[in-house]
């Protein structure tokens, strides 16, 4: 077993949580897990990370010098069945060796792995985070024991509760809707209504992932903003945000080359940031390109009172029904709808921002007084307590 262990953590009195973060993805789930791990370190929780070597999350942890226990698996996710069976015993050994008190997975790919590993540890609760619609039914007879082993599940979109109930028969009472953490003590994110001047140019912000291979999304956005600039009287500036810790230098150079032809129509700026909290205090409008059910940066932008323009997906449609002033939605690759809806926001920017600041019907339930990370820690503590009670009853 390959592990990087800090000796100070091994004697910590906090709860030991095993985070299963395998894979080479980098999206809302990975960023929110990183925010959670940073928060948990401050509150005394001991995070034990089971992740792939040189994955984006592994690199992000290394650049932040986050002091945590890291364990690298022996086999890749796409290995043979013999390798997967070996992983079952391997994970069970890790749970015993590190005295794990709770397992938190972030993908359904780990469902069977955790289900088998926890057979010998009935006192350890199992929590899973999901941020995508489940298209494959998990109600088959041979999957039911693994689904039943899930104590609680976490989603970032309340609309997923019905989907999970339909495909997995996990009751919504087991679910907890947690939205991305809105603040950080080192963050440059502030309430946009107090920071940005509306008298000069209009600044549009967008995020391009470091692992992006298809540039159709950015190209369509550039084309829409070019048309938008022709319709607007005020000058436009596009700030393209990239993660300074994960984005390779050659990709940044490619972005500069790719955006150079569009720079004749409007100002373009490639900005590096910490990868977790874009500086929303510097922008007027957030342009979402992500294909995820709901993007964490979009929600953080709304918390900063910055309207968004996002793909027409079920989660954003639901948000817009509750609060029409969140921004506008567009059909992917439809340049005409993109620029026309962006024009609506830019032409009435003050109205959007003021209504976002005044209307709390959406945001008070989302960011309650406890804060998302406190609610997650309470979920951990409750799960551990209930598992202990359940095992005590079985012993009697």
C-alpha positions in Angstrom: 0.0 0.0 0.0 1.3 3.4 -1.0 0.4 6.0 1.6 1.6 9.4 2.6 0.9 9.8 6.3 1.5 12.8 8.5 2.4 11.7 12.0 0.5 14.5 13.7 -2.8 13.2 12.1 -2.4 9.7 13.4 -2.9 10.9 17.0 -5.7 13.3 16.2 -8.8 12.8 18.4 -11.1 13.7 15.5 -13.3 11.4 13.4 -11.5 9.5 10.7 -13.4 9.8 7.4 -12.3 7.8 4.3 -13.0 9.8 1.1 -13.1 7.6 -2.0 -12.1 10.0 -4.8 -10.9 7.7 -7.6 -10.8 8.8 -11.2 -9.3 11.6 -13.2 -12.3 13.9 -13.4 -12.3 17.5 -12.3 -15.7 19.1 -11.7 -18.2 20.2 -9.0 -17.9 17.0 -7.0 -14.1 17.1 -6.9 -14.0 20.8 -6.1 -16.6 20.5 -3.4 -14.8 17.5 -1.8 -11.6 19.6 -1.7 -13.5 22.4 0.0 -14.9 19.9 2.5 -11.6 18.4 3.2 -10.0 21.8 3.9 -12.9 22.6 6.2 -12.7 19.3 8.0 -9.0 19.7 8.7 -9.8 22.9 10.5 -12.5 21.3 12.7 -10.4 18.3 13.8 -11.7 15.7 11.4 -9.0 13.4 10.0 -9.6 12.9 6.3 -8.1 9.8 4.7 -8.1 10.1 0.9 -8.2 7.1 -1.4 -7.4 8.5 -4.8 -5.5 7.8 -8.0 -1.9 9.0 -8.2 -1.4 12.1 -10.4 -5.1 12.7 -10.7 -6.3 16.3 -10.9 -7.4 16.1 -7.2 -4.0 14.6 -6.2 -2.3 17.5 -8.0 -4.6 20.0 -6.4 -3.9 18.6 -2.9 -0.2 18.7 -3.6 -0.2 22.4 -4.7 -2.2 23.4 -1.6 0.1 21.4 0.7 -3.0 20.0 2.5 -1.8 17.9 5.3 -3.8 14.7 4.9 -3.4 10.9 4.7 -3.3 9.8 1.0 -3.6 6.2 -0.1 -3.1 5.2 -3.7 -4.9 2.1 -5.0 -3.1 -0.8 -6.5 -5.3 -1.1 -9.6 -6.9 1.3 -12.0 -10.7 1.7 -12.2 -10.8 -0.1 -15.5 -8.9 -3.2 -14.4 -9.8 -6.9 -14.6 -12.3 -8.6 -12.3 -9.5 -10.2 -10.4 -8.0 -6.8 -9.7 -11.4 -5.5 -8.5 -11.8 -8.5 -6.2 -8.3 -7.7 -4.8 -9.4 -4.1 -4.2 -12.4 -5.3 -2.1 -10.0 -6.9 0.4 -7.5 -4.0 0.0 -10.1 -1.5 1.0 -11.3 -3.6 3.9 -7.7 -3.7 5.2 -7.5 0.1 4.9 -10.7 0.5 7.0 -9.3 -1.7 9.7 -5.7 -0.4 9.6 -6.6 3.3 9.8 -9.6 2.9 12.1 -12.0 4.5 9.7 -15.3 5.6 11.3 -17.1 6.7 8.1 -16.8 6.1 4.4 -17.7 8.9 2.0 -17.8 8.0 -1.7 -18.4 10.3 -4.6 -19.3 8.0 -7.4 -21.6 5.0 -8.0 -18.6 3.2 -9.4 -17.6 2.6 -5.8 -20.9 1.2 -4.7 -20.0 -2.5 -4.9 -16.4 -1.9 -3.7 -17.6 -0.2 -0.5 -20.5 -2.7 -0.1 -18.2 -5.7 0.0 -15.5 -3.9 2.1 -18.0 -2.9 4.8 -19.4 -6.4 5.3 -16.9 -6.9 8.1 -17.4 -3.4 9.5 -21.2 -3.0 10.1 -20.5 -0.1 12.5 -19.1 2.1 9.8 -21.7 4.3 8.0 -21.6 4.8 4.3 -22.3 8.2 2.7 -22.3 8.9 -1.0 -22.4 12.2 -3.0 -24.1 12.4 -6.4 -24.2 15.3 -8.9 -25.6 13.6 -11.9 -28.9 11.9 -13.0 -28.9 8.2 -12.7 -29.8 6.6 -16.1 -29.2 3.0 -15.2 -31.6 1.3 -12.8 -30.1 0.1 -9.5 -33.2 -1.7 -8.4 -32.1 -5.1 -9.7 -32.0 -7.9 -7.2 -28.3 -8.3 -7.0 -27.7 -4.6 -6.5 -30.2 -4.1 -3.7 -27.9 -5.2 -0.8 -25.3 -2.6 -1.9 -27.9 0.2 -2.3 -29.4 -0.7 1.1 -25.9 -0.3 2.7 -26.0 3.5 1.9 -26.8 5.3 5.1 -27.2 8.8 3.6 -26.6 10.5 0.3 -25.7 14.0 -0.6 -26.8 15.9 -3.7 -26.3 19.5 -4.9 -29.6 19.6 -6.8 -33.0 18.9 -5.0 -34.4 17.7 -8.3 -32.1 14.6 -8.1 -34.0 13.3 -5.1 -36.9 12.1 -7.3 -34.5 10.6 -9.8 -32.6 8.7 -7.0 -35.9 7.4 -5.6 -37.0 6.2 -9.0 -33.8 4.4 -10.0 -32.4 3.3 -6.6 -35.3 3.3 -4.2 -33.4 5.5 -1.8 -36.0 7.5 0.1 -35.6 11.3 0.0 -35.4 11.3 3.8 -32.0 9.7 3.4 -30.9 12.6 1.2 -29.4 15.9 2.1 -29.2 18.8 -0.3 -26.0 20.7 0.2 -25.0 23.6 -2.0 -21.4 24.6 -2.6 -19.7 26.5 0.2 -20.3 30.2 -0.5 -17.4 31.7 1.5 -13.8 31.1 2.4 -11.6 33.1 4.6 -8.9 33.3 1.9 -11.4 33.9 -0.9 -11.6 37.1 -3.0 -15.3 36.4 -3.6 -17.5 39.2 -2.2 -21.0 40.5 -2.8 -20.9 41.7 -6.4 -23.5 44.4 -5.7 -21.0 46.3 -3.6 -17.8 45.8 -5.6 -18.4 46.3 -9.3 -19.1 49.6 -11.1 -21.7 49.5 -13.7 -20.7 52.8 -15.4 -17.8 51.4 -17.5 -17.4 48.2 -19.5 -19.4 45.1 -18.8 -17.2 42.2 -17.6 -18.3 38.6 -18.4 -16.6 35.8 -16.5 -16.4 32.1 -17.5 -14.5 29.0 -16.5 -12.7 26.7 -18.8 -11.7 23.3 -17.3 -8.1 22.2 -17.4 -9.0 18.9 -19.0 -11.2 20.3 -21.8 -10.6 18.6 -25.1 -13.5 19.9 -27.2 -13.4 23.7 -27.7 -16.9 23.9 -29.3 -18.3 25.4 -26.1 -15.8 28.2 -25.8 -16.0 28.9 -29.6 -19.7 29.2 -29.5 -19.5 31.6 -26.5 -16.9 33.7 -28.2 -19.1 34.0 -31.3 -22.1 34.9 -29.2 -20.2 37.6 -27.3 -18.9 39.0 -30.6 -22.5 39.5 -31.8 -23.4 40.8 -28.4 -20.7 43.5 -28.7 -22.2 44.7 -31.9 -25.6 45.2 -30.2 -24.3 46.8 -27.1 -23.2 50.4 -26.7 -20.9 49.6 -23.7 -17.6 47.8 -24.3 -17.5 44.1 -23.2 -14.6 42.3 -21.6 -14.5 38.5 -21.2 -12.4 37.1 -18.4 -11.7 33.5 -19.0 -10.7 31.8 -15.7 -8.4 28.9 -15.6 -7.0 26.9 -12.6 -3.4 28.0 -12.0 -2.7 24.7 -10.2 -4.0 22.3 -12.8 -3.9 24.1 -16.1 -0.7 23.3 -18.1 1.2 26.2 -19.6 0.7 24.8 -23.1 -3.1 24.8 -22.7 -2.9 28.5 -21.6 -0.9 29.3 -24.7 -3.5 27.4 -26.7 -6.2 29.5 -25.2 -4.4 32.7 -26.1 -3.9 31.5 -29.7 -7.5 30.3 -29.9 -9.0 33.6 -28.6 -6.7 35.9 -30.6 -9.1 36.2 -33.6 -11.9 37.2 -31.3 -9.9 39.8 -29.6 -10.6 42.2 -32.5 -14.3 42.2 -31.6 -14.1 42.5 -27.8 -11.5 42.4 -25.0 -10.4 39.0 -23.8 -8.4 38.3 -20.7 -7.0 34.9 -19.5 -7.0 34.9 -15.7 -5.6 32.4 -13.4 -7.2 31.8 -10.0 -7.0 29.3 -7.1 -9.4 26.8 -8.7 -12.1 27.0 -6.0 -13.3 30.6 -5.7 -13.4 32.8 -8.8 -13.2 36.6 -8.0 -16.9 37.4 -8.5 -16.3 40.9 -7.2 -14.7 41.7 -10.6 -17.4 40.5 -12.9 -21.0 41.5 -13.9 -22.2 38.3 -15.5 -21.2 34.6 -15.2 -21.3 32.5 -18.4 -21.6 28.8 -17.6 -20.2 26.2 -20.1 -20.3 23.1 -17.9 -22.3 20.0 -18.9 -22.9 19.1 -15.3 -26.4 19.0 -13.8 -25.5 22.1 -11.9 -22.1 23.8 -11.6 -20.8 25.0 -8.3 -19.4 28.2 -9.8 -22.9 29.1 -11.0 -24.3 28.8 -7.5 -21.4 30.7 -6.0 -22.0 33.4 -8.5 -25.6 33.7 -7.5 -24.6 33.9 -3.9 -22.4 36.8 -4.8 -25.4 38.4 -6.5 -24.0 37.9 -10.0 -26.5 36.8 -12.6 -25.7 33.8 -14.8 -26.3 32.6 -18.3 -26.4 28.8 -18.3 -27.4 25.8 -20.5 -31.1 25.0 -20.5 -31.0 22.0 -18.1 -33.5 20.8 -15.6 -31.7 22.1 -12.5 -31.3 25.6 -13.9 -34.9 25.6 -15.2 -36.0 24.8 -11.6 -33.9 27.6 -10.2 -35.3 30.0 -12.7 -38.9 29.1 -11.9 -38.2 29.9 -8.3 -36.3 33.1 -9.0 -36.6 34.5 -12.5 -33.8 37.0 -11.8 -31.0 34.4 -11.6 -30.3 35.1 -15.3 -31.2 33.5 -18.6 -30.8 30.0 -20.1 -29.8 29.0 -23.6 -29.8 26.0 -25.9 -26.3 24.6 -26.4 -24.5 25.7 -29.6 -27.3 28.2 -30.4 -25.4 31.4 -30.9 -28.5 33.5 -31.6 -30.2 32.5 -28.3 -27.0 32.9 -26.4 -26.4 36.5 -27.5 -30.0 37.5 -27.3 -30.4 36.2 -23.7 -27.1 37.7 -22.7 -28.3 41.0 -24.2 -31.4 40.8 -21.9 -29.1 40.6 -18.9 -26.6 43.2 -19.9 -29.3 45.7 -20.9 -31.0 45.3 -17.5 -28.0 44.4 -15.4 -29.0 46.7 -12.5 -32.4 45.1 -12.2 -31.0 41.6 -12.2 -28.5 42.4 -9.5 -30.8 44.3 -7.3 -33.5 41.6 -7.4 -30.9 39.0 -6.6 -29.9 41.0 -3.6 -33.4 41.6 -2.4 -35.2 38.3 -3.2 -34.2 35.8 -0.6 -36.9 33.1 -1.3 -34.3 31.0 -3.1 -31.1 31.7 -1.3 -32.1 31.5 2.4 -33.1 27.8 2.1 -29.9 27.2 0.1 -27.4 28.9 2.3 -28.9 28.6 5.8 -27.4 29.9 8.9 -25.5 26.8 9.7 -23.6 26.7 6.5 -23.1 23.7 4.2 -19.9 22.3 5.8 -21.5 22.3 9.3 -24.5 20.4 8.0 -22.1 17.8 6.4 -20.3 17.4 9.7 -23.6 16.9 11.5 -24.5 14.3 8.9 -21.3 12.4 9.7 -21.9 12.5 13.4 -25.5 11.4 13.1 -24.6 8.6 10.8 -21.9 7.3 13.2 -24.3 7.6 16.2 -27.1 5.7 14.4 -24.8 2.9 13.3 -23.6 2.4 16.8 -27.2 2.2 18.1 -28.1 -0.2 15.3 -25.2 -2.5 16.2 -26.0 -2.3 19.9 -29.6 -3.5 19.2 -28.3 -6.4 17.1 -25.9 -7.4 19.8 -28.8 -7.6 22.3 
